[in-house]
Every structure is written in C-alpha cells, then in structure tokens.
Amino acid sequence: MLNNDKFKTILHSTPIVVIKIGTATLTPHIADPESGYFTELGKIIRDLMDQRKKVIIVSSGAVGYGKRILNRSFSRAISLTEKQALASIGQTVLVNKYREAFRKSDLIVSQVLLSASDFMNRSHYNNLRSTLNQLLDWNIVPIINENDVVATRELRMGDNDTLSASIAGLYPSAVLILLTTVDGFYANGERVATVTSIDEEVLSHAGSAGTDGSGGMVTKLLAGKKILQSGQVMAIASGKSPDILTKLLQGSSNATWFYPESAENLNSTKRWLLHNHYHKAKLTIDEGAEKALRFSSASLLAVGTINISESFKKGDIVLVESIGEKILARGIASIDSTSIPASREEKHGIQIIHRDSMVLL
Ligand code: GLU
C-alpha cells in the first residue's frame, strides 16, 4: 500500500534530489524586487544539503525573464529565433538571481547549459556526469537549463520536464521533484495521489502548456513515464512557495507521486538510450517481432524487419517502429545494415539489436 510515509522515507533516504522549477512559478518573482522566493529556496536547499543530500536544480525562466526585461509586446506567437534571443537575455538574470540569493545561505551555484545533442553522444553524456559529480563533490548547486540559444528545431529538447528526467536518469537513486503552479496531476477534477504507470488514458487528462513555458502536464507525464521506466521516483507539486520541499520531507500529501510498482532494472546503456533523442535510422518491424520485443524480452532479429530507412553501421543508434509507425524501442545496432540480407530466408539467425542494448519506449 502506497502512503505518504513511504514517500517521506524515500525522500529522506535519497542522496540526490533533482528539483525542476517551471517558468510560471519563477517569473512573478522577477517583477517583484521584494520577493524573497529565491532566498527562501536557497535556505531550504541549504537545509537539504545539511541533511547530506546533493541538490541539482533544473530551472526554466530564461525566455520568460527575457520577455519581461525586453518589455516589448508581441502581438503574434513568438518565433523560435525570438525565443532563443529572449533566452539569451533572460538566462543571465536567472542565474544571477540564484547566485545572489543562494549566497545568503553560503551556497555557490554553477551554470550548466545543455542541448539534446549532449545526450546523443555517450562520451558527452559520461562527461556531463563527471562534471556534475565534481560540482556535487564540492557542494555546489548546479543550475541547469537547456542551451536555448543554440538548440535548433530538430535538436531541441524543448522543455525542461524532459531535461530534468534526463538529469535524474544520470543518477539511479535520485528523486525528481517537478515544481509547478498546480499541486499535482488532476484527473476528473481530483488530484491523483500516486501514478504507477502511464498509458493513453492517463495522458488524456493532461491539458495544454502555459504561455511562457513550453511544458505543461503532457511533458510532465512523459517525464514521469521515463522516470517510472528507469525505476525511479518523481513528484509533481506546487512551487508557489519553496517550503513545499520541507513539507514533502515531512510527509505532506500535497503532490502527485510517480512510483514504479515494477520496473525493468535498466543498465546504464539502457538509461542512456532512454534519454537519447537521436537515431541514425528507423527500422520497421512486423507484428510478430513487435510481440517478441514487448512480451518475450527478445532481441531484434533481421527476420522480423520489414524496412530500414537508411543505412547504418554497427554501433549506431536505431529506432524501432511498428507497421503503424508507433515508436517501440531504441537500441544500438550490432551489425552494419549492409550485412542484412534482402531475402527473408537468408535473414534467419541474424540479430540486429541485442536486448541488452535496447530500451522499449
Ligand atoms: N528553457 C526554457 C527557458 O528557460 C524553458 C523550457 C520550459 O518551459 O520547459 O525559458
């Protein structure tokens, strides 16, 4: 039986807390010089660190702050380039806010700007973890945001819910807390206490995104899906007041918790694949192969493969799709595409992706 004591215990025992704070939660505090929001957040994070926890913040707000600083009205939807320029203006203010406020609690912050491409390349990914580890060892609070200024349309993560799940994914024992303007995920007018899996029915209860931020409930649920898949725990809670963090540690039920009842234990390759946004080629597989992937923990064999979108080499990342173009899995090819025979008879016994190098999506 899941109850708040369980989550309280999980929070107390986790060595790393990743806290994501959304645009709509943070931007009101830029216009208000009297706002003590960042200072209070710093105090609470100091408390968490005094309890021997490491804290990573994933902070939105660069575009939102940029907009307010530029103080220009946009009568139409803002273009991607304008958003990127606004992020360039707002990011400095955002990090400065953290720096000045956290200094009052003797905390040093650092800025980490990331793009989806940083999660594509395994060595970049490992390097990111090493740098974060070094910062955490020094008791620095990394403030992470997407590198909005350079990310192209194809290579954008686009929202920090996704980014924060990828950061939590670097640390299997981390708990992710998404602070937003609502106190949890609502379905049929009621806050859902615990989510243990995410399907189309759950997703159908998500509304649309707010004006300045790009996420909304959909991206939070999709972040939750990845978190559940990697056997981790996440909460969605209201960040209107930073003391929610203290309250959650005291067992407050004011949140929706995502808790995996059963999860495949993902090895580090699979966790990397789960948070990767890249693929070299797409493979379309038949229904038999789809069933084998889903229900028998099978490797992907050439015999069930109907189409290959483009050539790939052994070691490249490939995406696996059903005939109906439903994305099924991402994996690392164990052979070159040129070694896959065209005729079905000759395909027997040839494996394209080993199960240990593949994650279901
Ligand atoms: N990176 C964006 C910003 O700092 C926010 C993305 C999001 O809203 O999730 O403005």
Residues whose N, C-alpha, C, O or C-beta is under 5 A from the ligand:
A	BS01	LIG	T23 S59 S60 G61 A62 V63 G64 N145 E146 D148 G158 D159 N160 D161 D212 G213 S214 G215
